[in-house]
Structures are given as C-alpha cells and as structure tokens.
C-alpha cells in the first residue's frame, strides 16, 4: 500500500525542484542581512539532532551576543514571540523553551516568518553579533550566510525518499547550498566508512564534512534538581515524545537497568489524562530504585504538571554533542562569525 504514495512523492519532488530553481534564478528573492546568520537545518523530517547542535554552537560562540531564531514548531500561537523562559511551552514550542531555560541570557525568538524574525532581532537587540537559526534551510526567503545540514547516520539522506513515500522534505540536490554537512548520531567510524558517507552525500570541494555523536550525561531531578551520576541498576519508566528514543533505551538497558518505555509521538502535547495514566503505570512498580526518566525536551512540557509529580522520583537525562575533529569545526564557525564585515 505504501507504494501508492510514490506518485505523490514524484509530484512533490517536481514542486520542490521548481521552487528551488525560482530562487536560484532570482525570480523569487532571498533577503540578506548585514549580520552573520548560521542555519542548522536538514532535508529530513525530524530526528537529526538540531537542538543539541544549536546548543553546541552556543557554547562555541559563548563570547558573542547570540540570538536564536526558531519557527517554534508545535506551538498553538502564531506570529512572532520573544521567549521568556517561564511561559507555557504551548505558546512558544518545546525546543525554543528548552534552549531559553538552559541558556537564560540568550535571546530566543520564534516566528514562522524568519525574515521578519531577523528584522525584529536587529530592531530590539541591535548589539546582537550572530543569529543561530534552528531549522529554516527550506525558508529560502531568508539567505543565511552559513548553512549547516545534519545527516542522520541511522537514516541517511542518500537512502531515503521524498515525502510522503519517504522522509525527505527537500531534494538531495539542495545540499550543495550548505557549507557544512554533519553526519549525526554516529558510532565510532573508520576513515573508509567516513569516505563512503561523504561519497554518497556527494560533497563538493568547497564543503566541509564532520561527524558527531550523542553523549548521555547526568540525570537531574525535575523538582529537587538533585542528580544521578551513575544510572545503573534502576527500574526505569522511560517517558519520551521525541522522534526516536531507541538509542536512549538501548543505552539505559546496557547499563543494567530494567526499562519500560512509554513512547508518545514527537512534540506530543501531554494532557491530564496522559499524566494520570503515566502515574498509574509507575505506581504498579514493586522494585527498589524506581524512577521515571524523560528527555530534556519533554522536561519543559512535564513541568506544566509539576503538582502531579510531587513525591515522585522523576528525572530528565541531559545530552551533549561530541564532534570529531572539533577544533577544526570550532575554528570554521569562529572564522565565519569574526570575519563577517558589518
């Protein structure tokens, strides 16, 4: 039955190709601003790790005045909003709120219209030195000075198809607009494997290739902020609403934990009914060292239900990105930002 979607994918591909050509031929216009703009995007639907890579860039550019621009996917509001950090995630989206809470001094703005978003950043925060755009590679009305595309090692771009038959929302030919391609969620790779990936992605001479992996860090209590540094021998109710939690589940099981997984769709909006079901499920556990464990992205949503979790051992696990050849990558980012003429 899935093959019935193939004609739709072919039609979608023609539409995408025509749209891209209209921008390439300058029939449709892209707006360029006099400020460094780094877009971290992909050509796939979700699951590549954009938010952890944005957080990595924030740390690389820690001595710069940074603004984050995001669409605010999953929010119930429209238009432009400045993220404060203490509001309901439904107003701004879970990922922008996660970034704001983790880096409270960073300016975070959500807007479907990225061009308007940049204008408002420059108007309200004229001392901004660099804008990091979370997603937006397909938003070609705004011309980012540096495009970084993420390619998921577990579901690489070159083995996928256009939606709705596959998970690609843009043509693989569009990769030539990117300066940097990062293959994410990698295990340890040898040079032959890296070269194979680079060949399949069809990198050009002016493009840089990097490989990154996810590292799981400490677990922090949602309420008390106490931490678990050695997550071993626990009975865990794993609660997620992300694109793919299999790696996390495997990581926990490999550390001799007993894991039951409640998996909700990516960007799921939790309800009172959901929370009551989760708590009933957890209270059926009859083991020592019982905890509920969730992700950083889900943490900002579950905070809305904090009263339900009083007296419950609920933690969220922190993650960070490791980039192979990170010194070269960091220097490339810093060179782009510092050499930009304003």
PyMOL commands that set and color helices and strands:
alter all, ss='L'
color gray80, all
select helices_A, chain A and resi 2-24+50-60+89-92+94-102+114-124+153-155+157-159+172-177+191-201+246-254+272-283+296-309+326-338
alter helices_A, ss='H'
color red, helices_A
select strands_A, chain A and resi 36-41+66-70+81-82+107-110+130-134+146-152+180-184+208-221+227-228+235-240+258-263+290-295+314-323
alter strands_A, ss='S'
color yellow, strands_A
deselect
rebuild
show_as cartoon
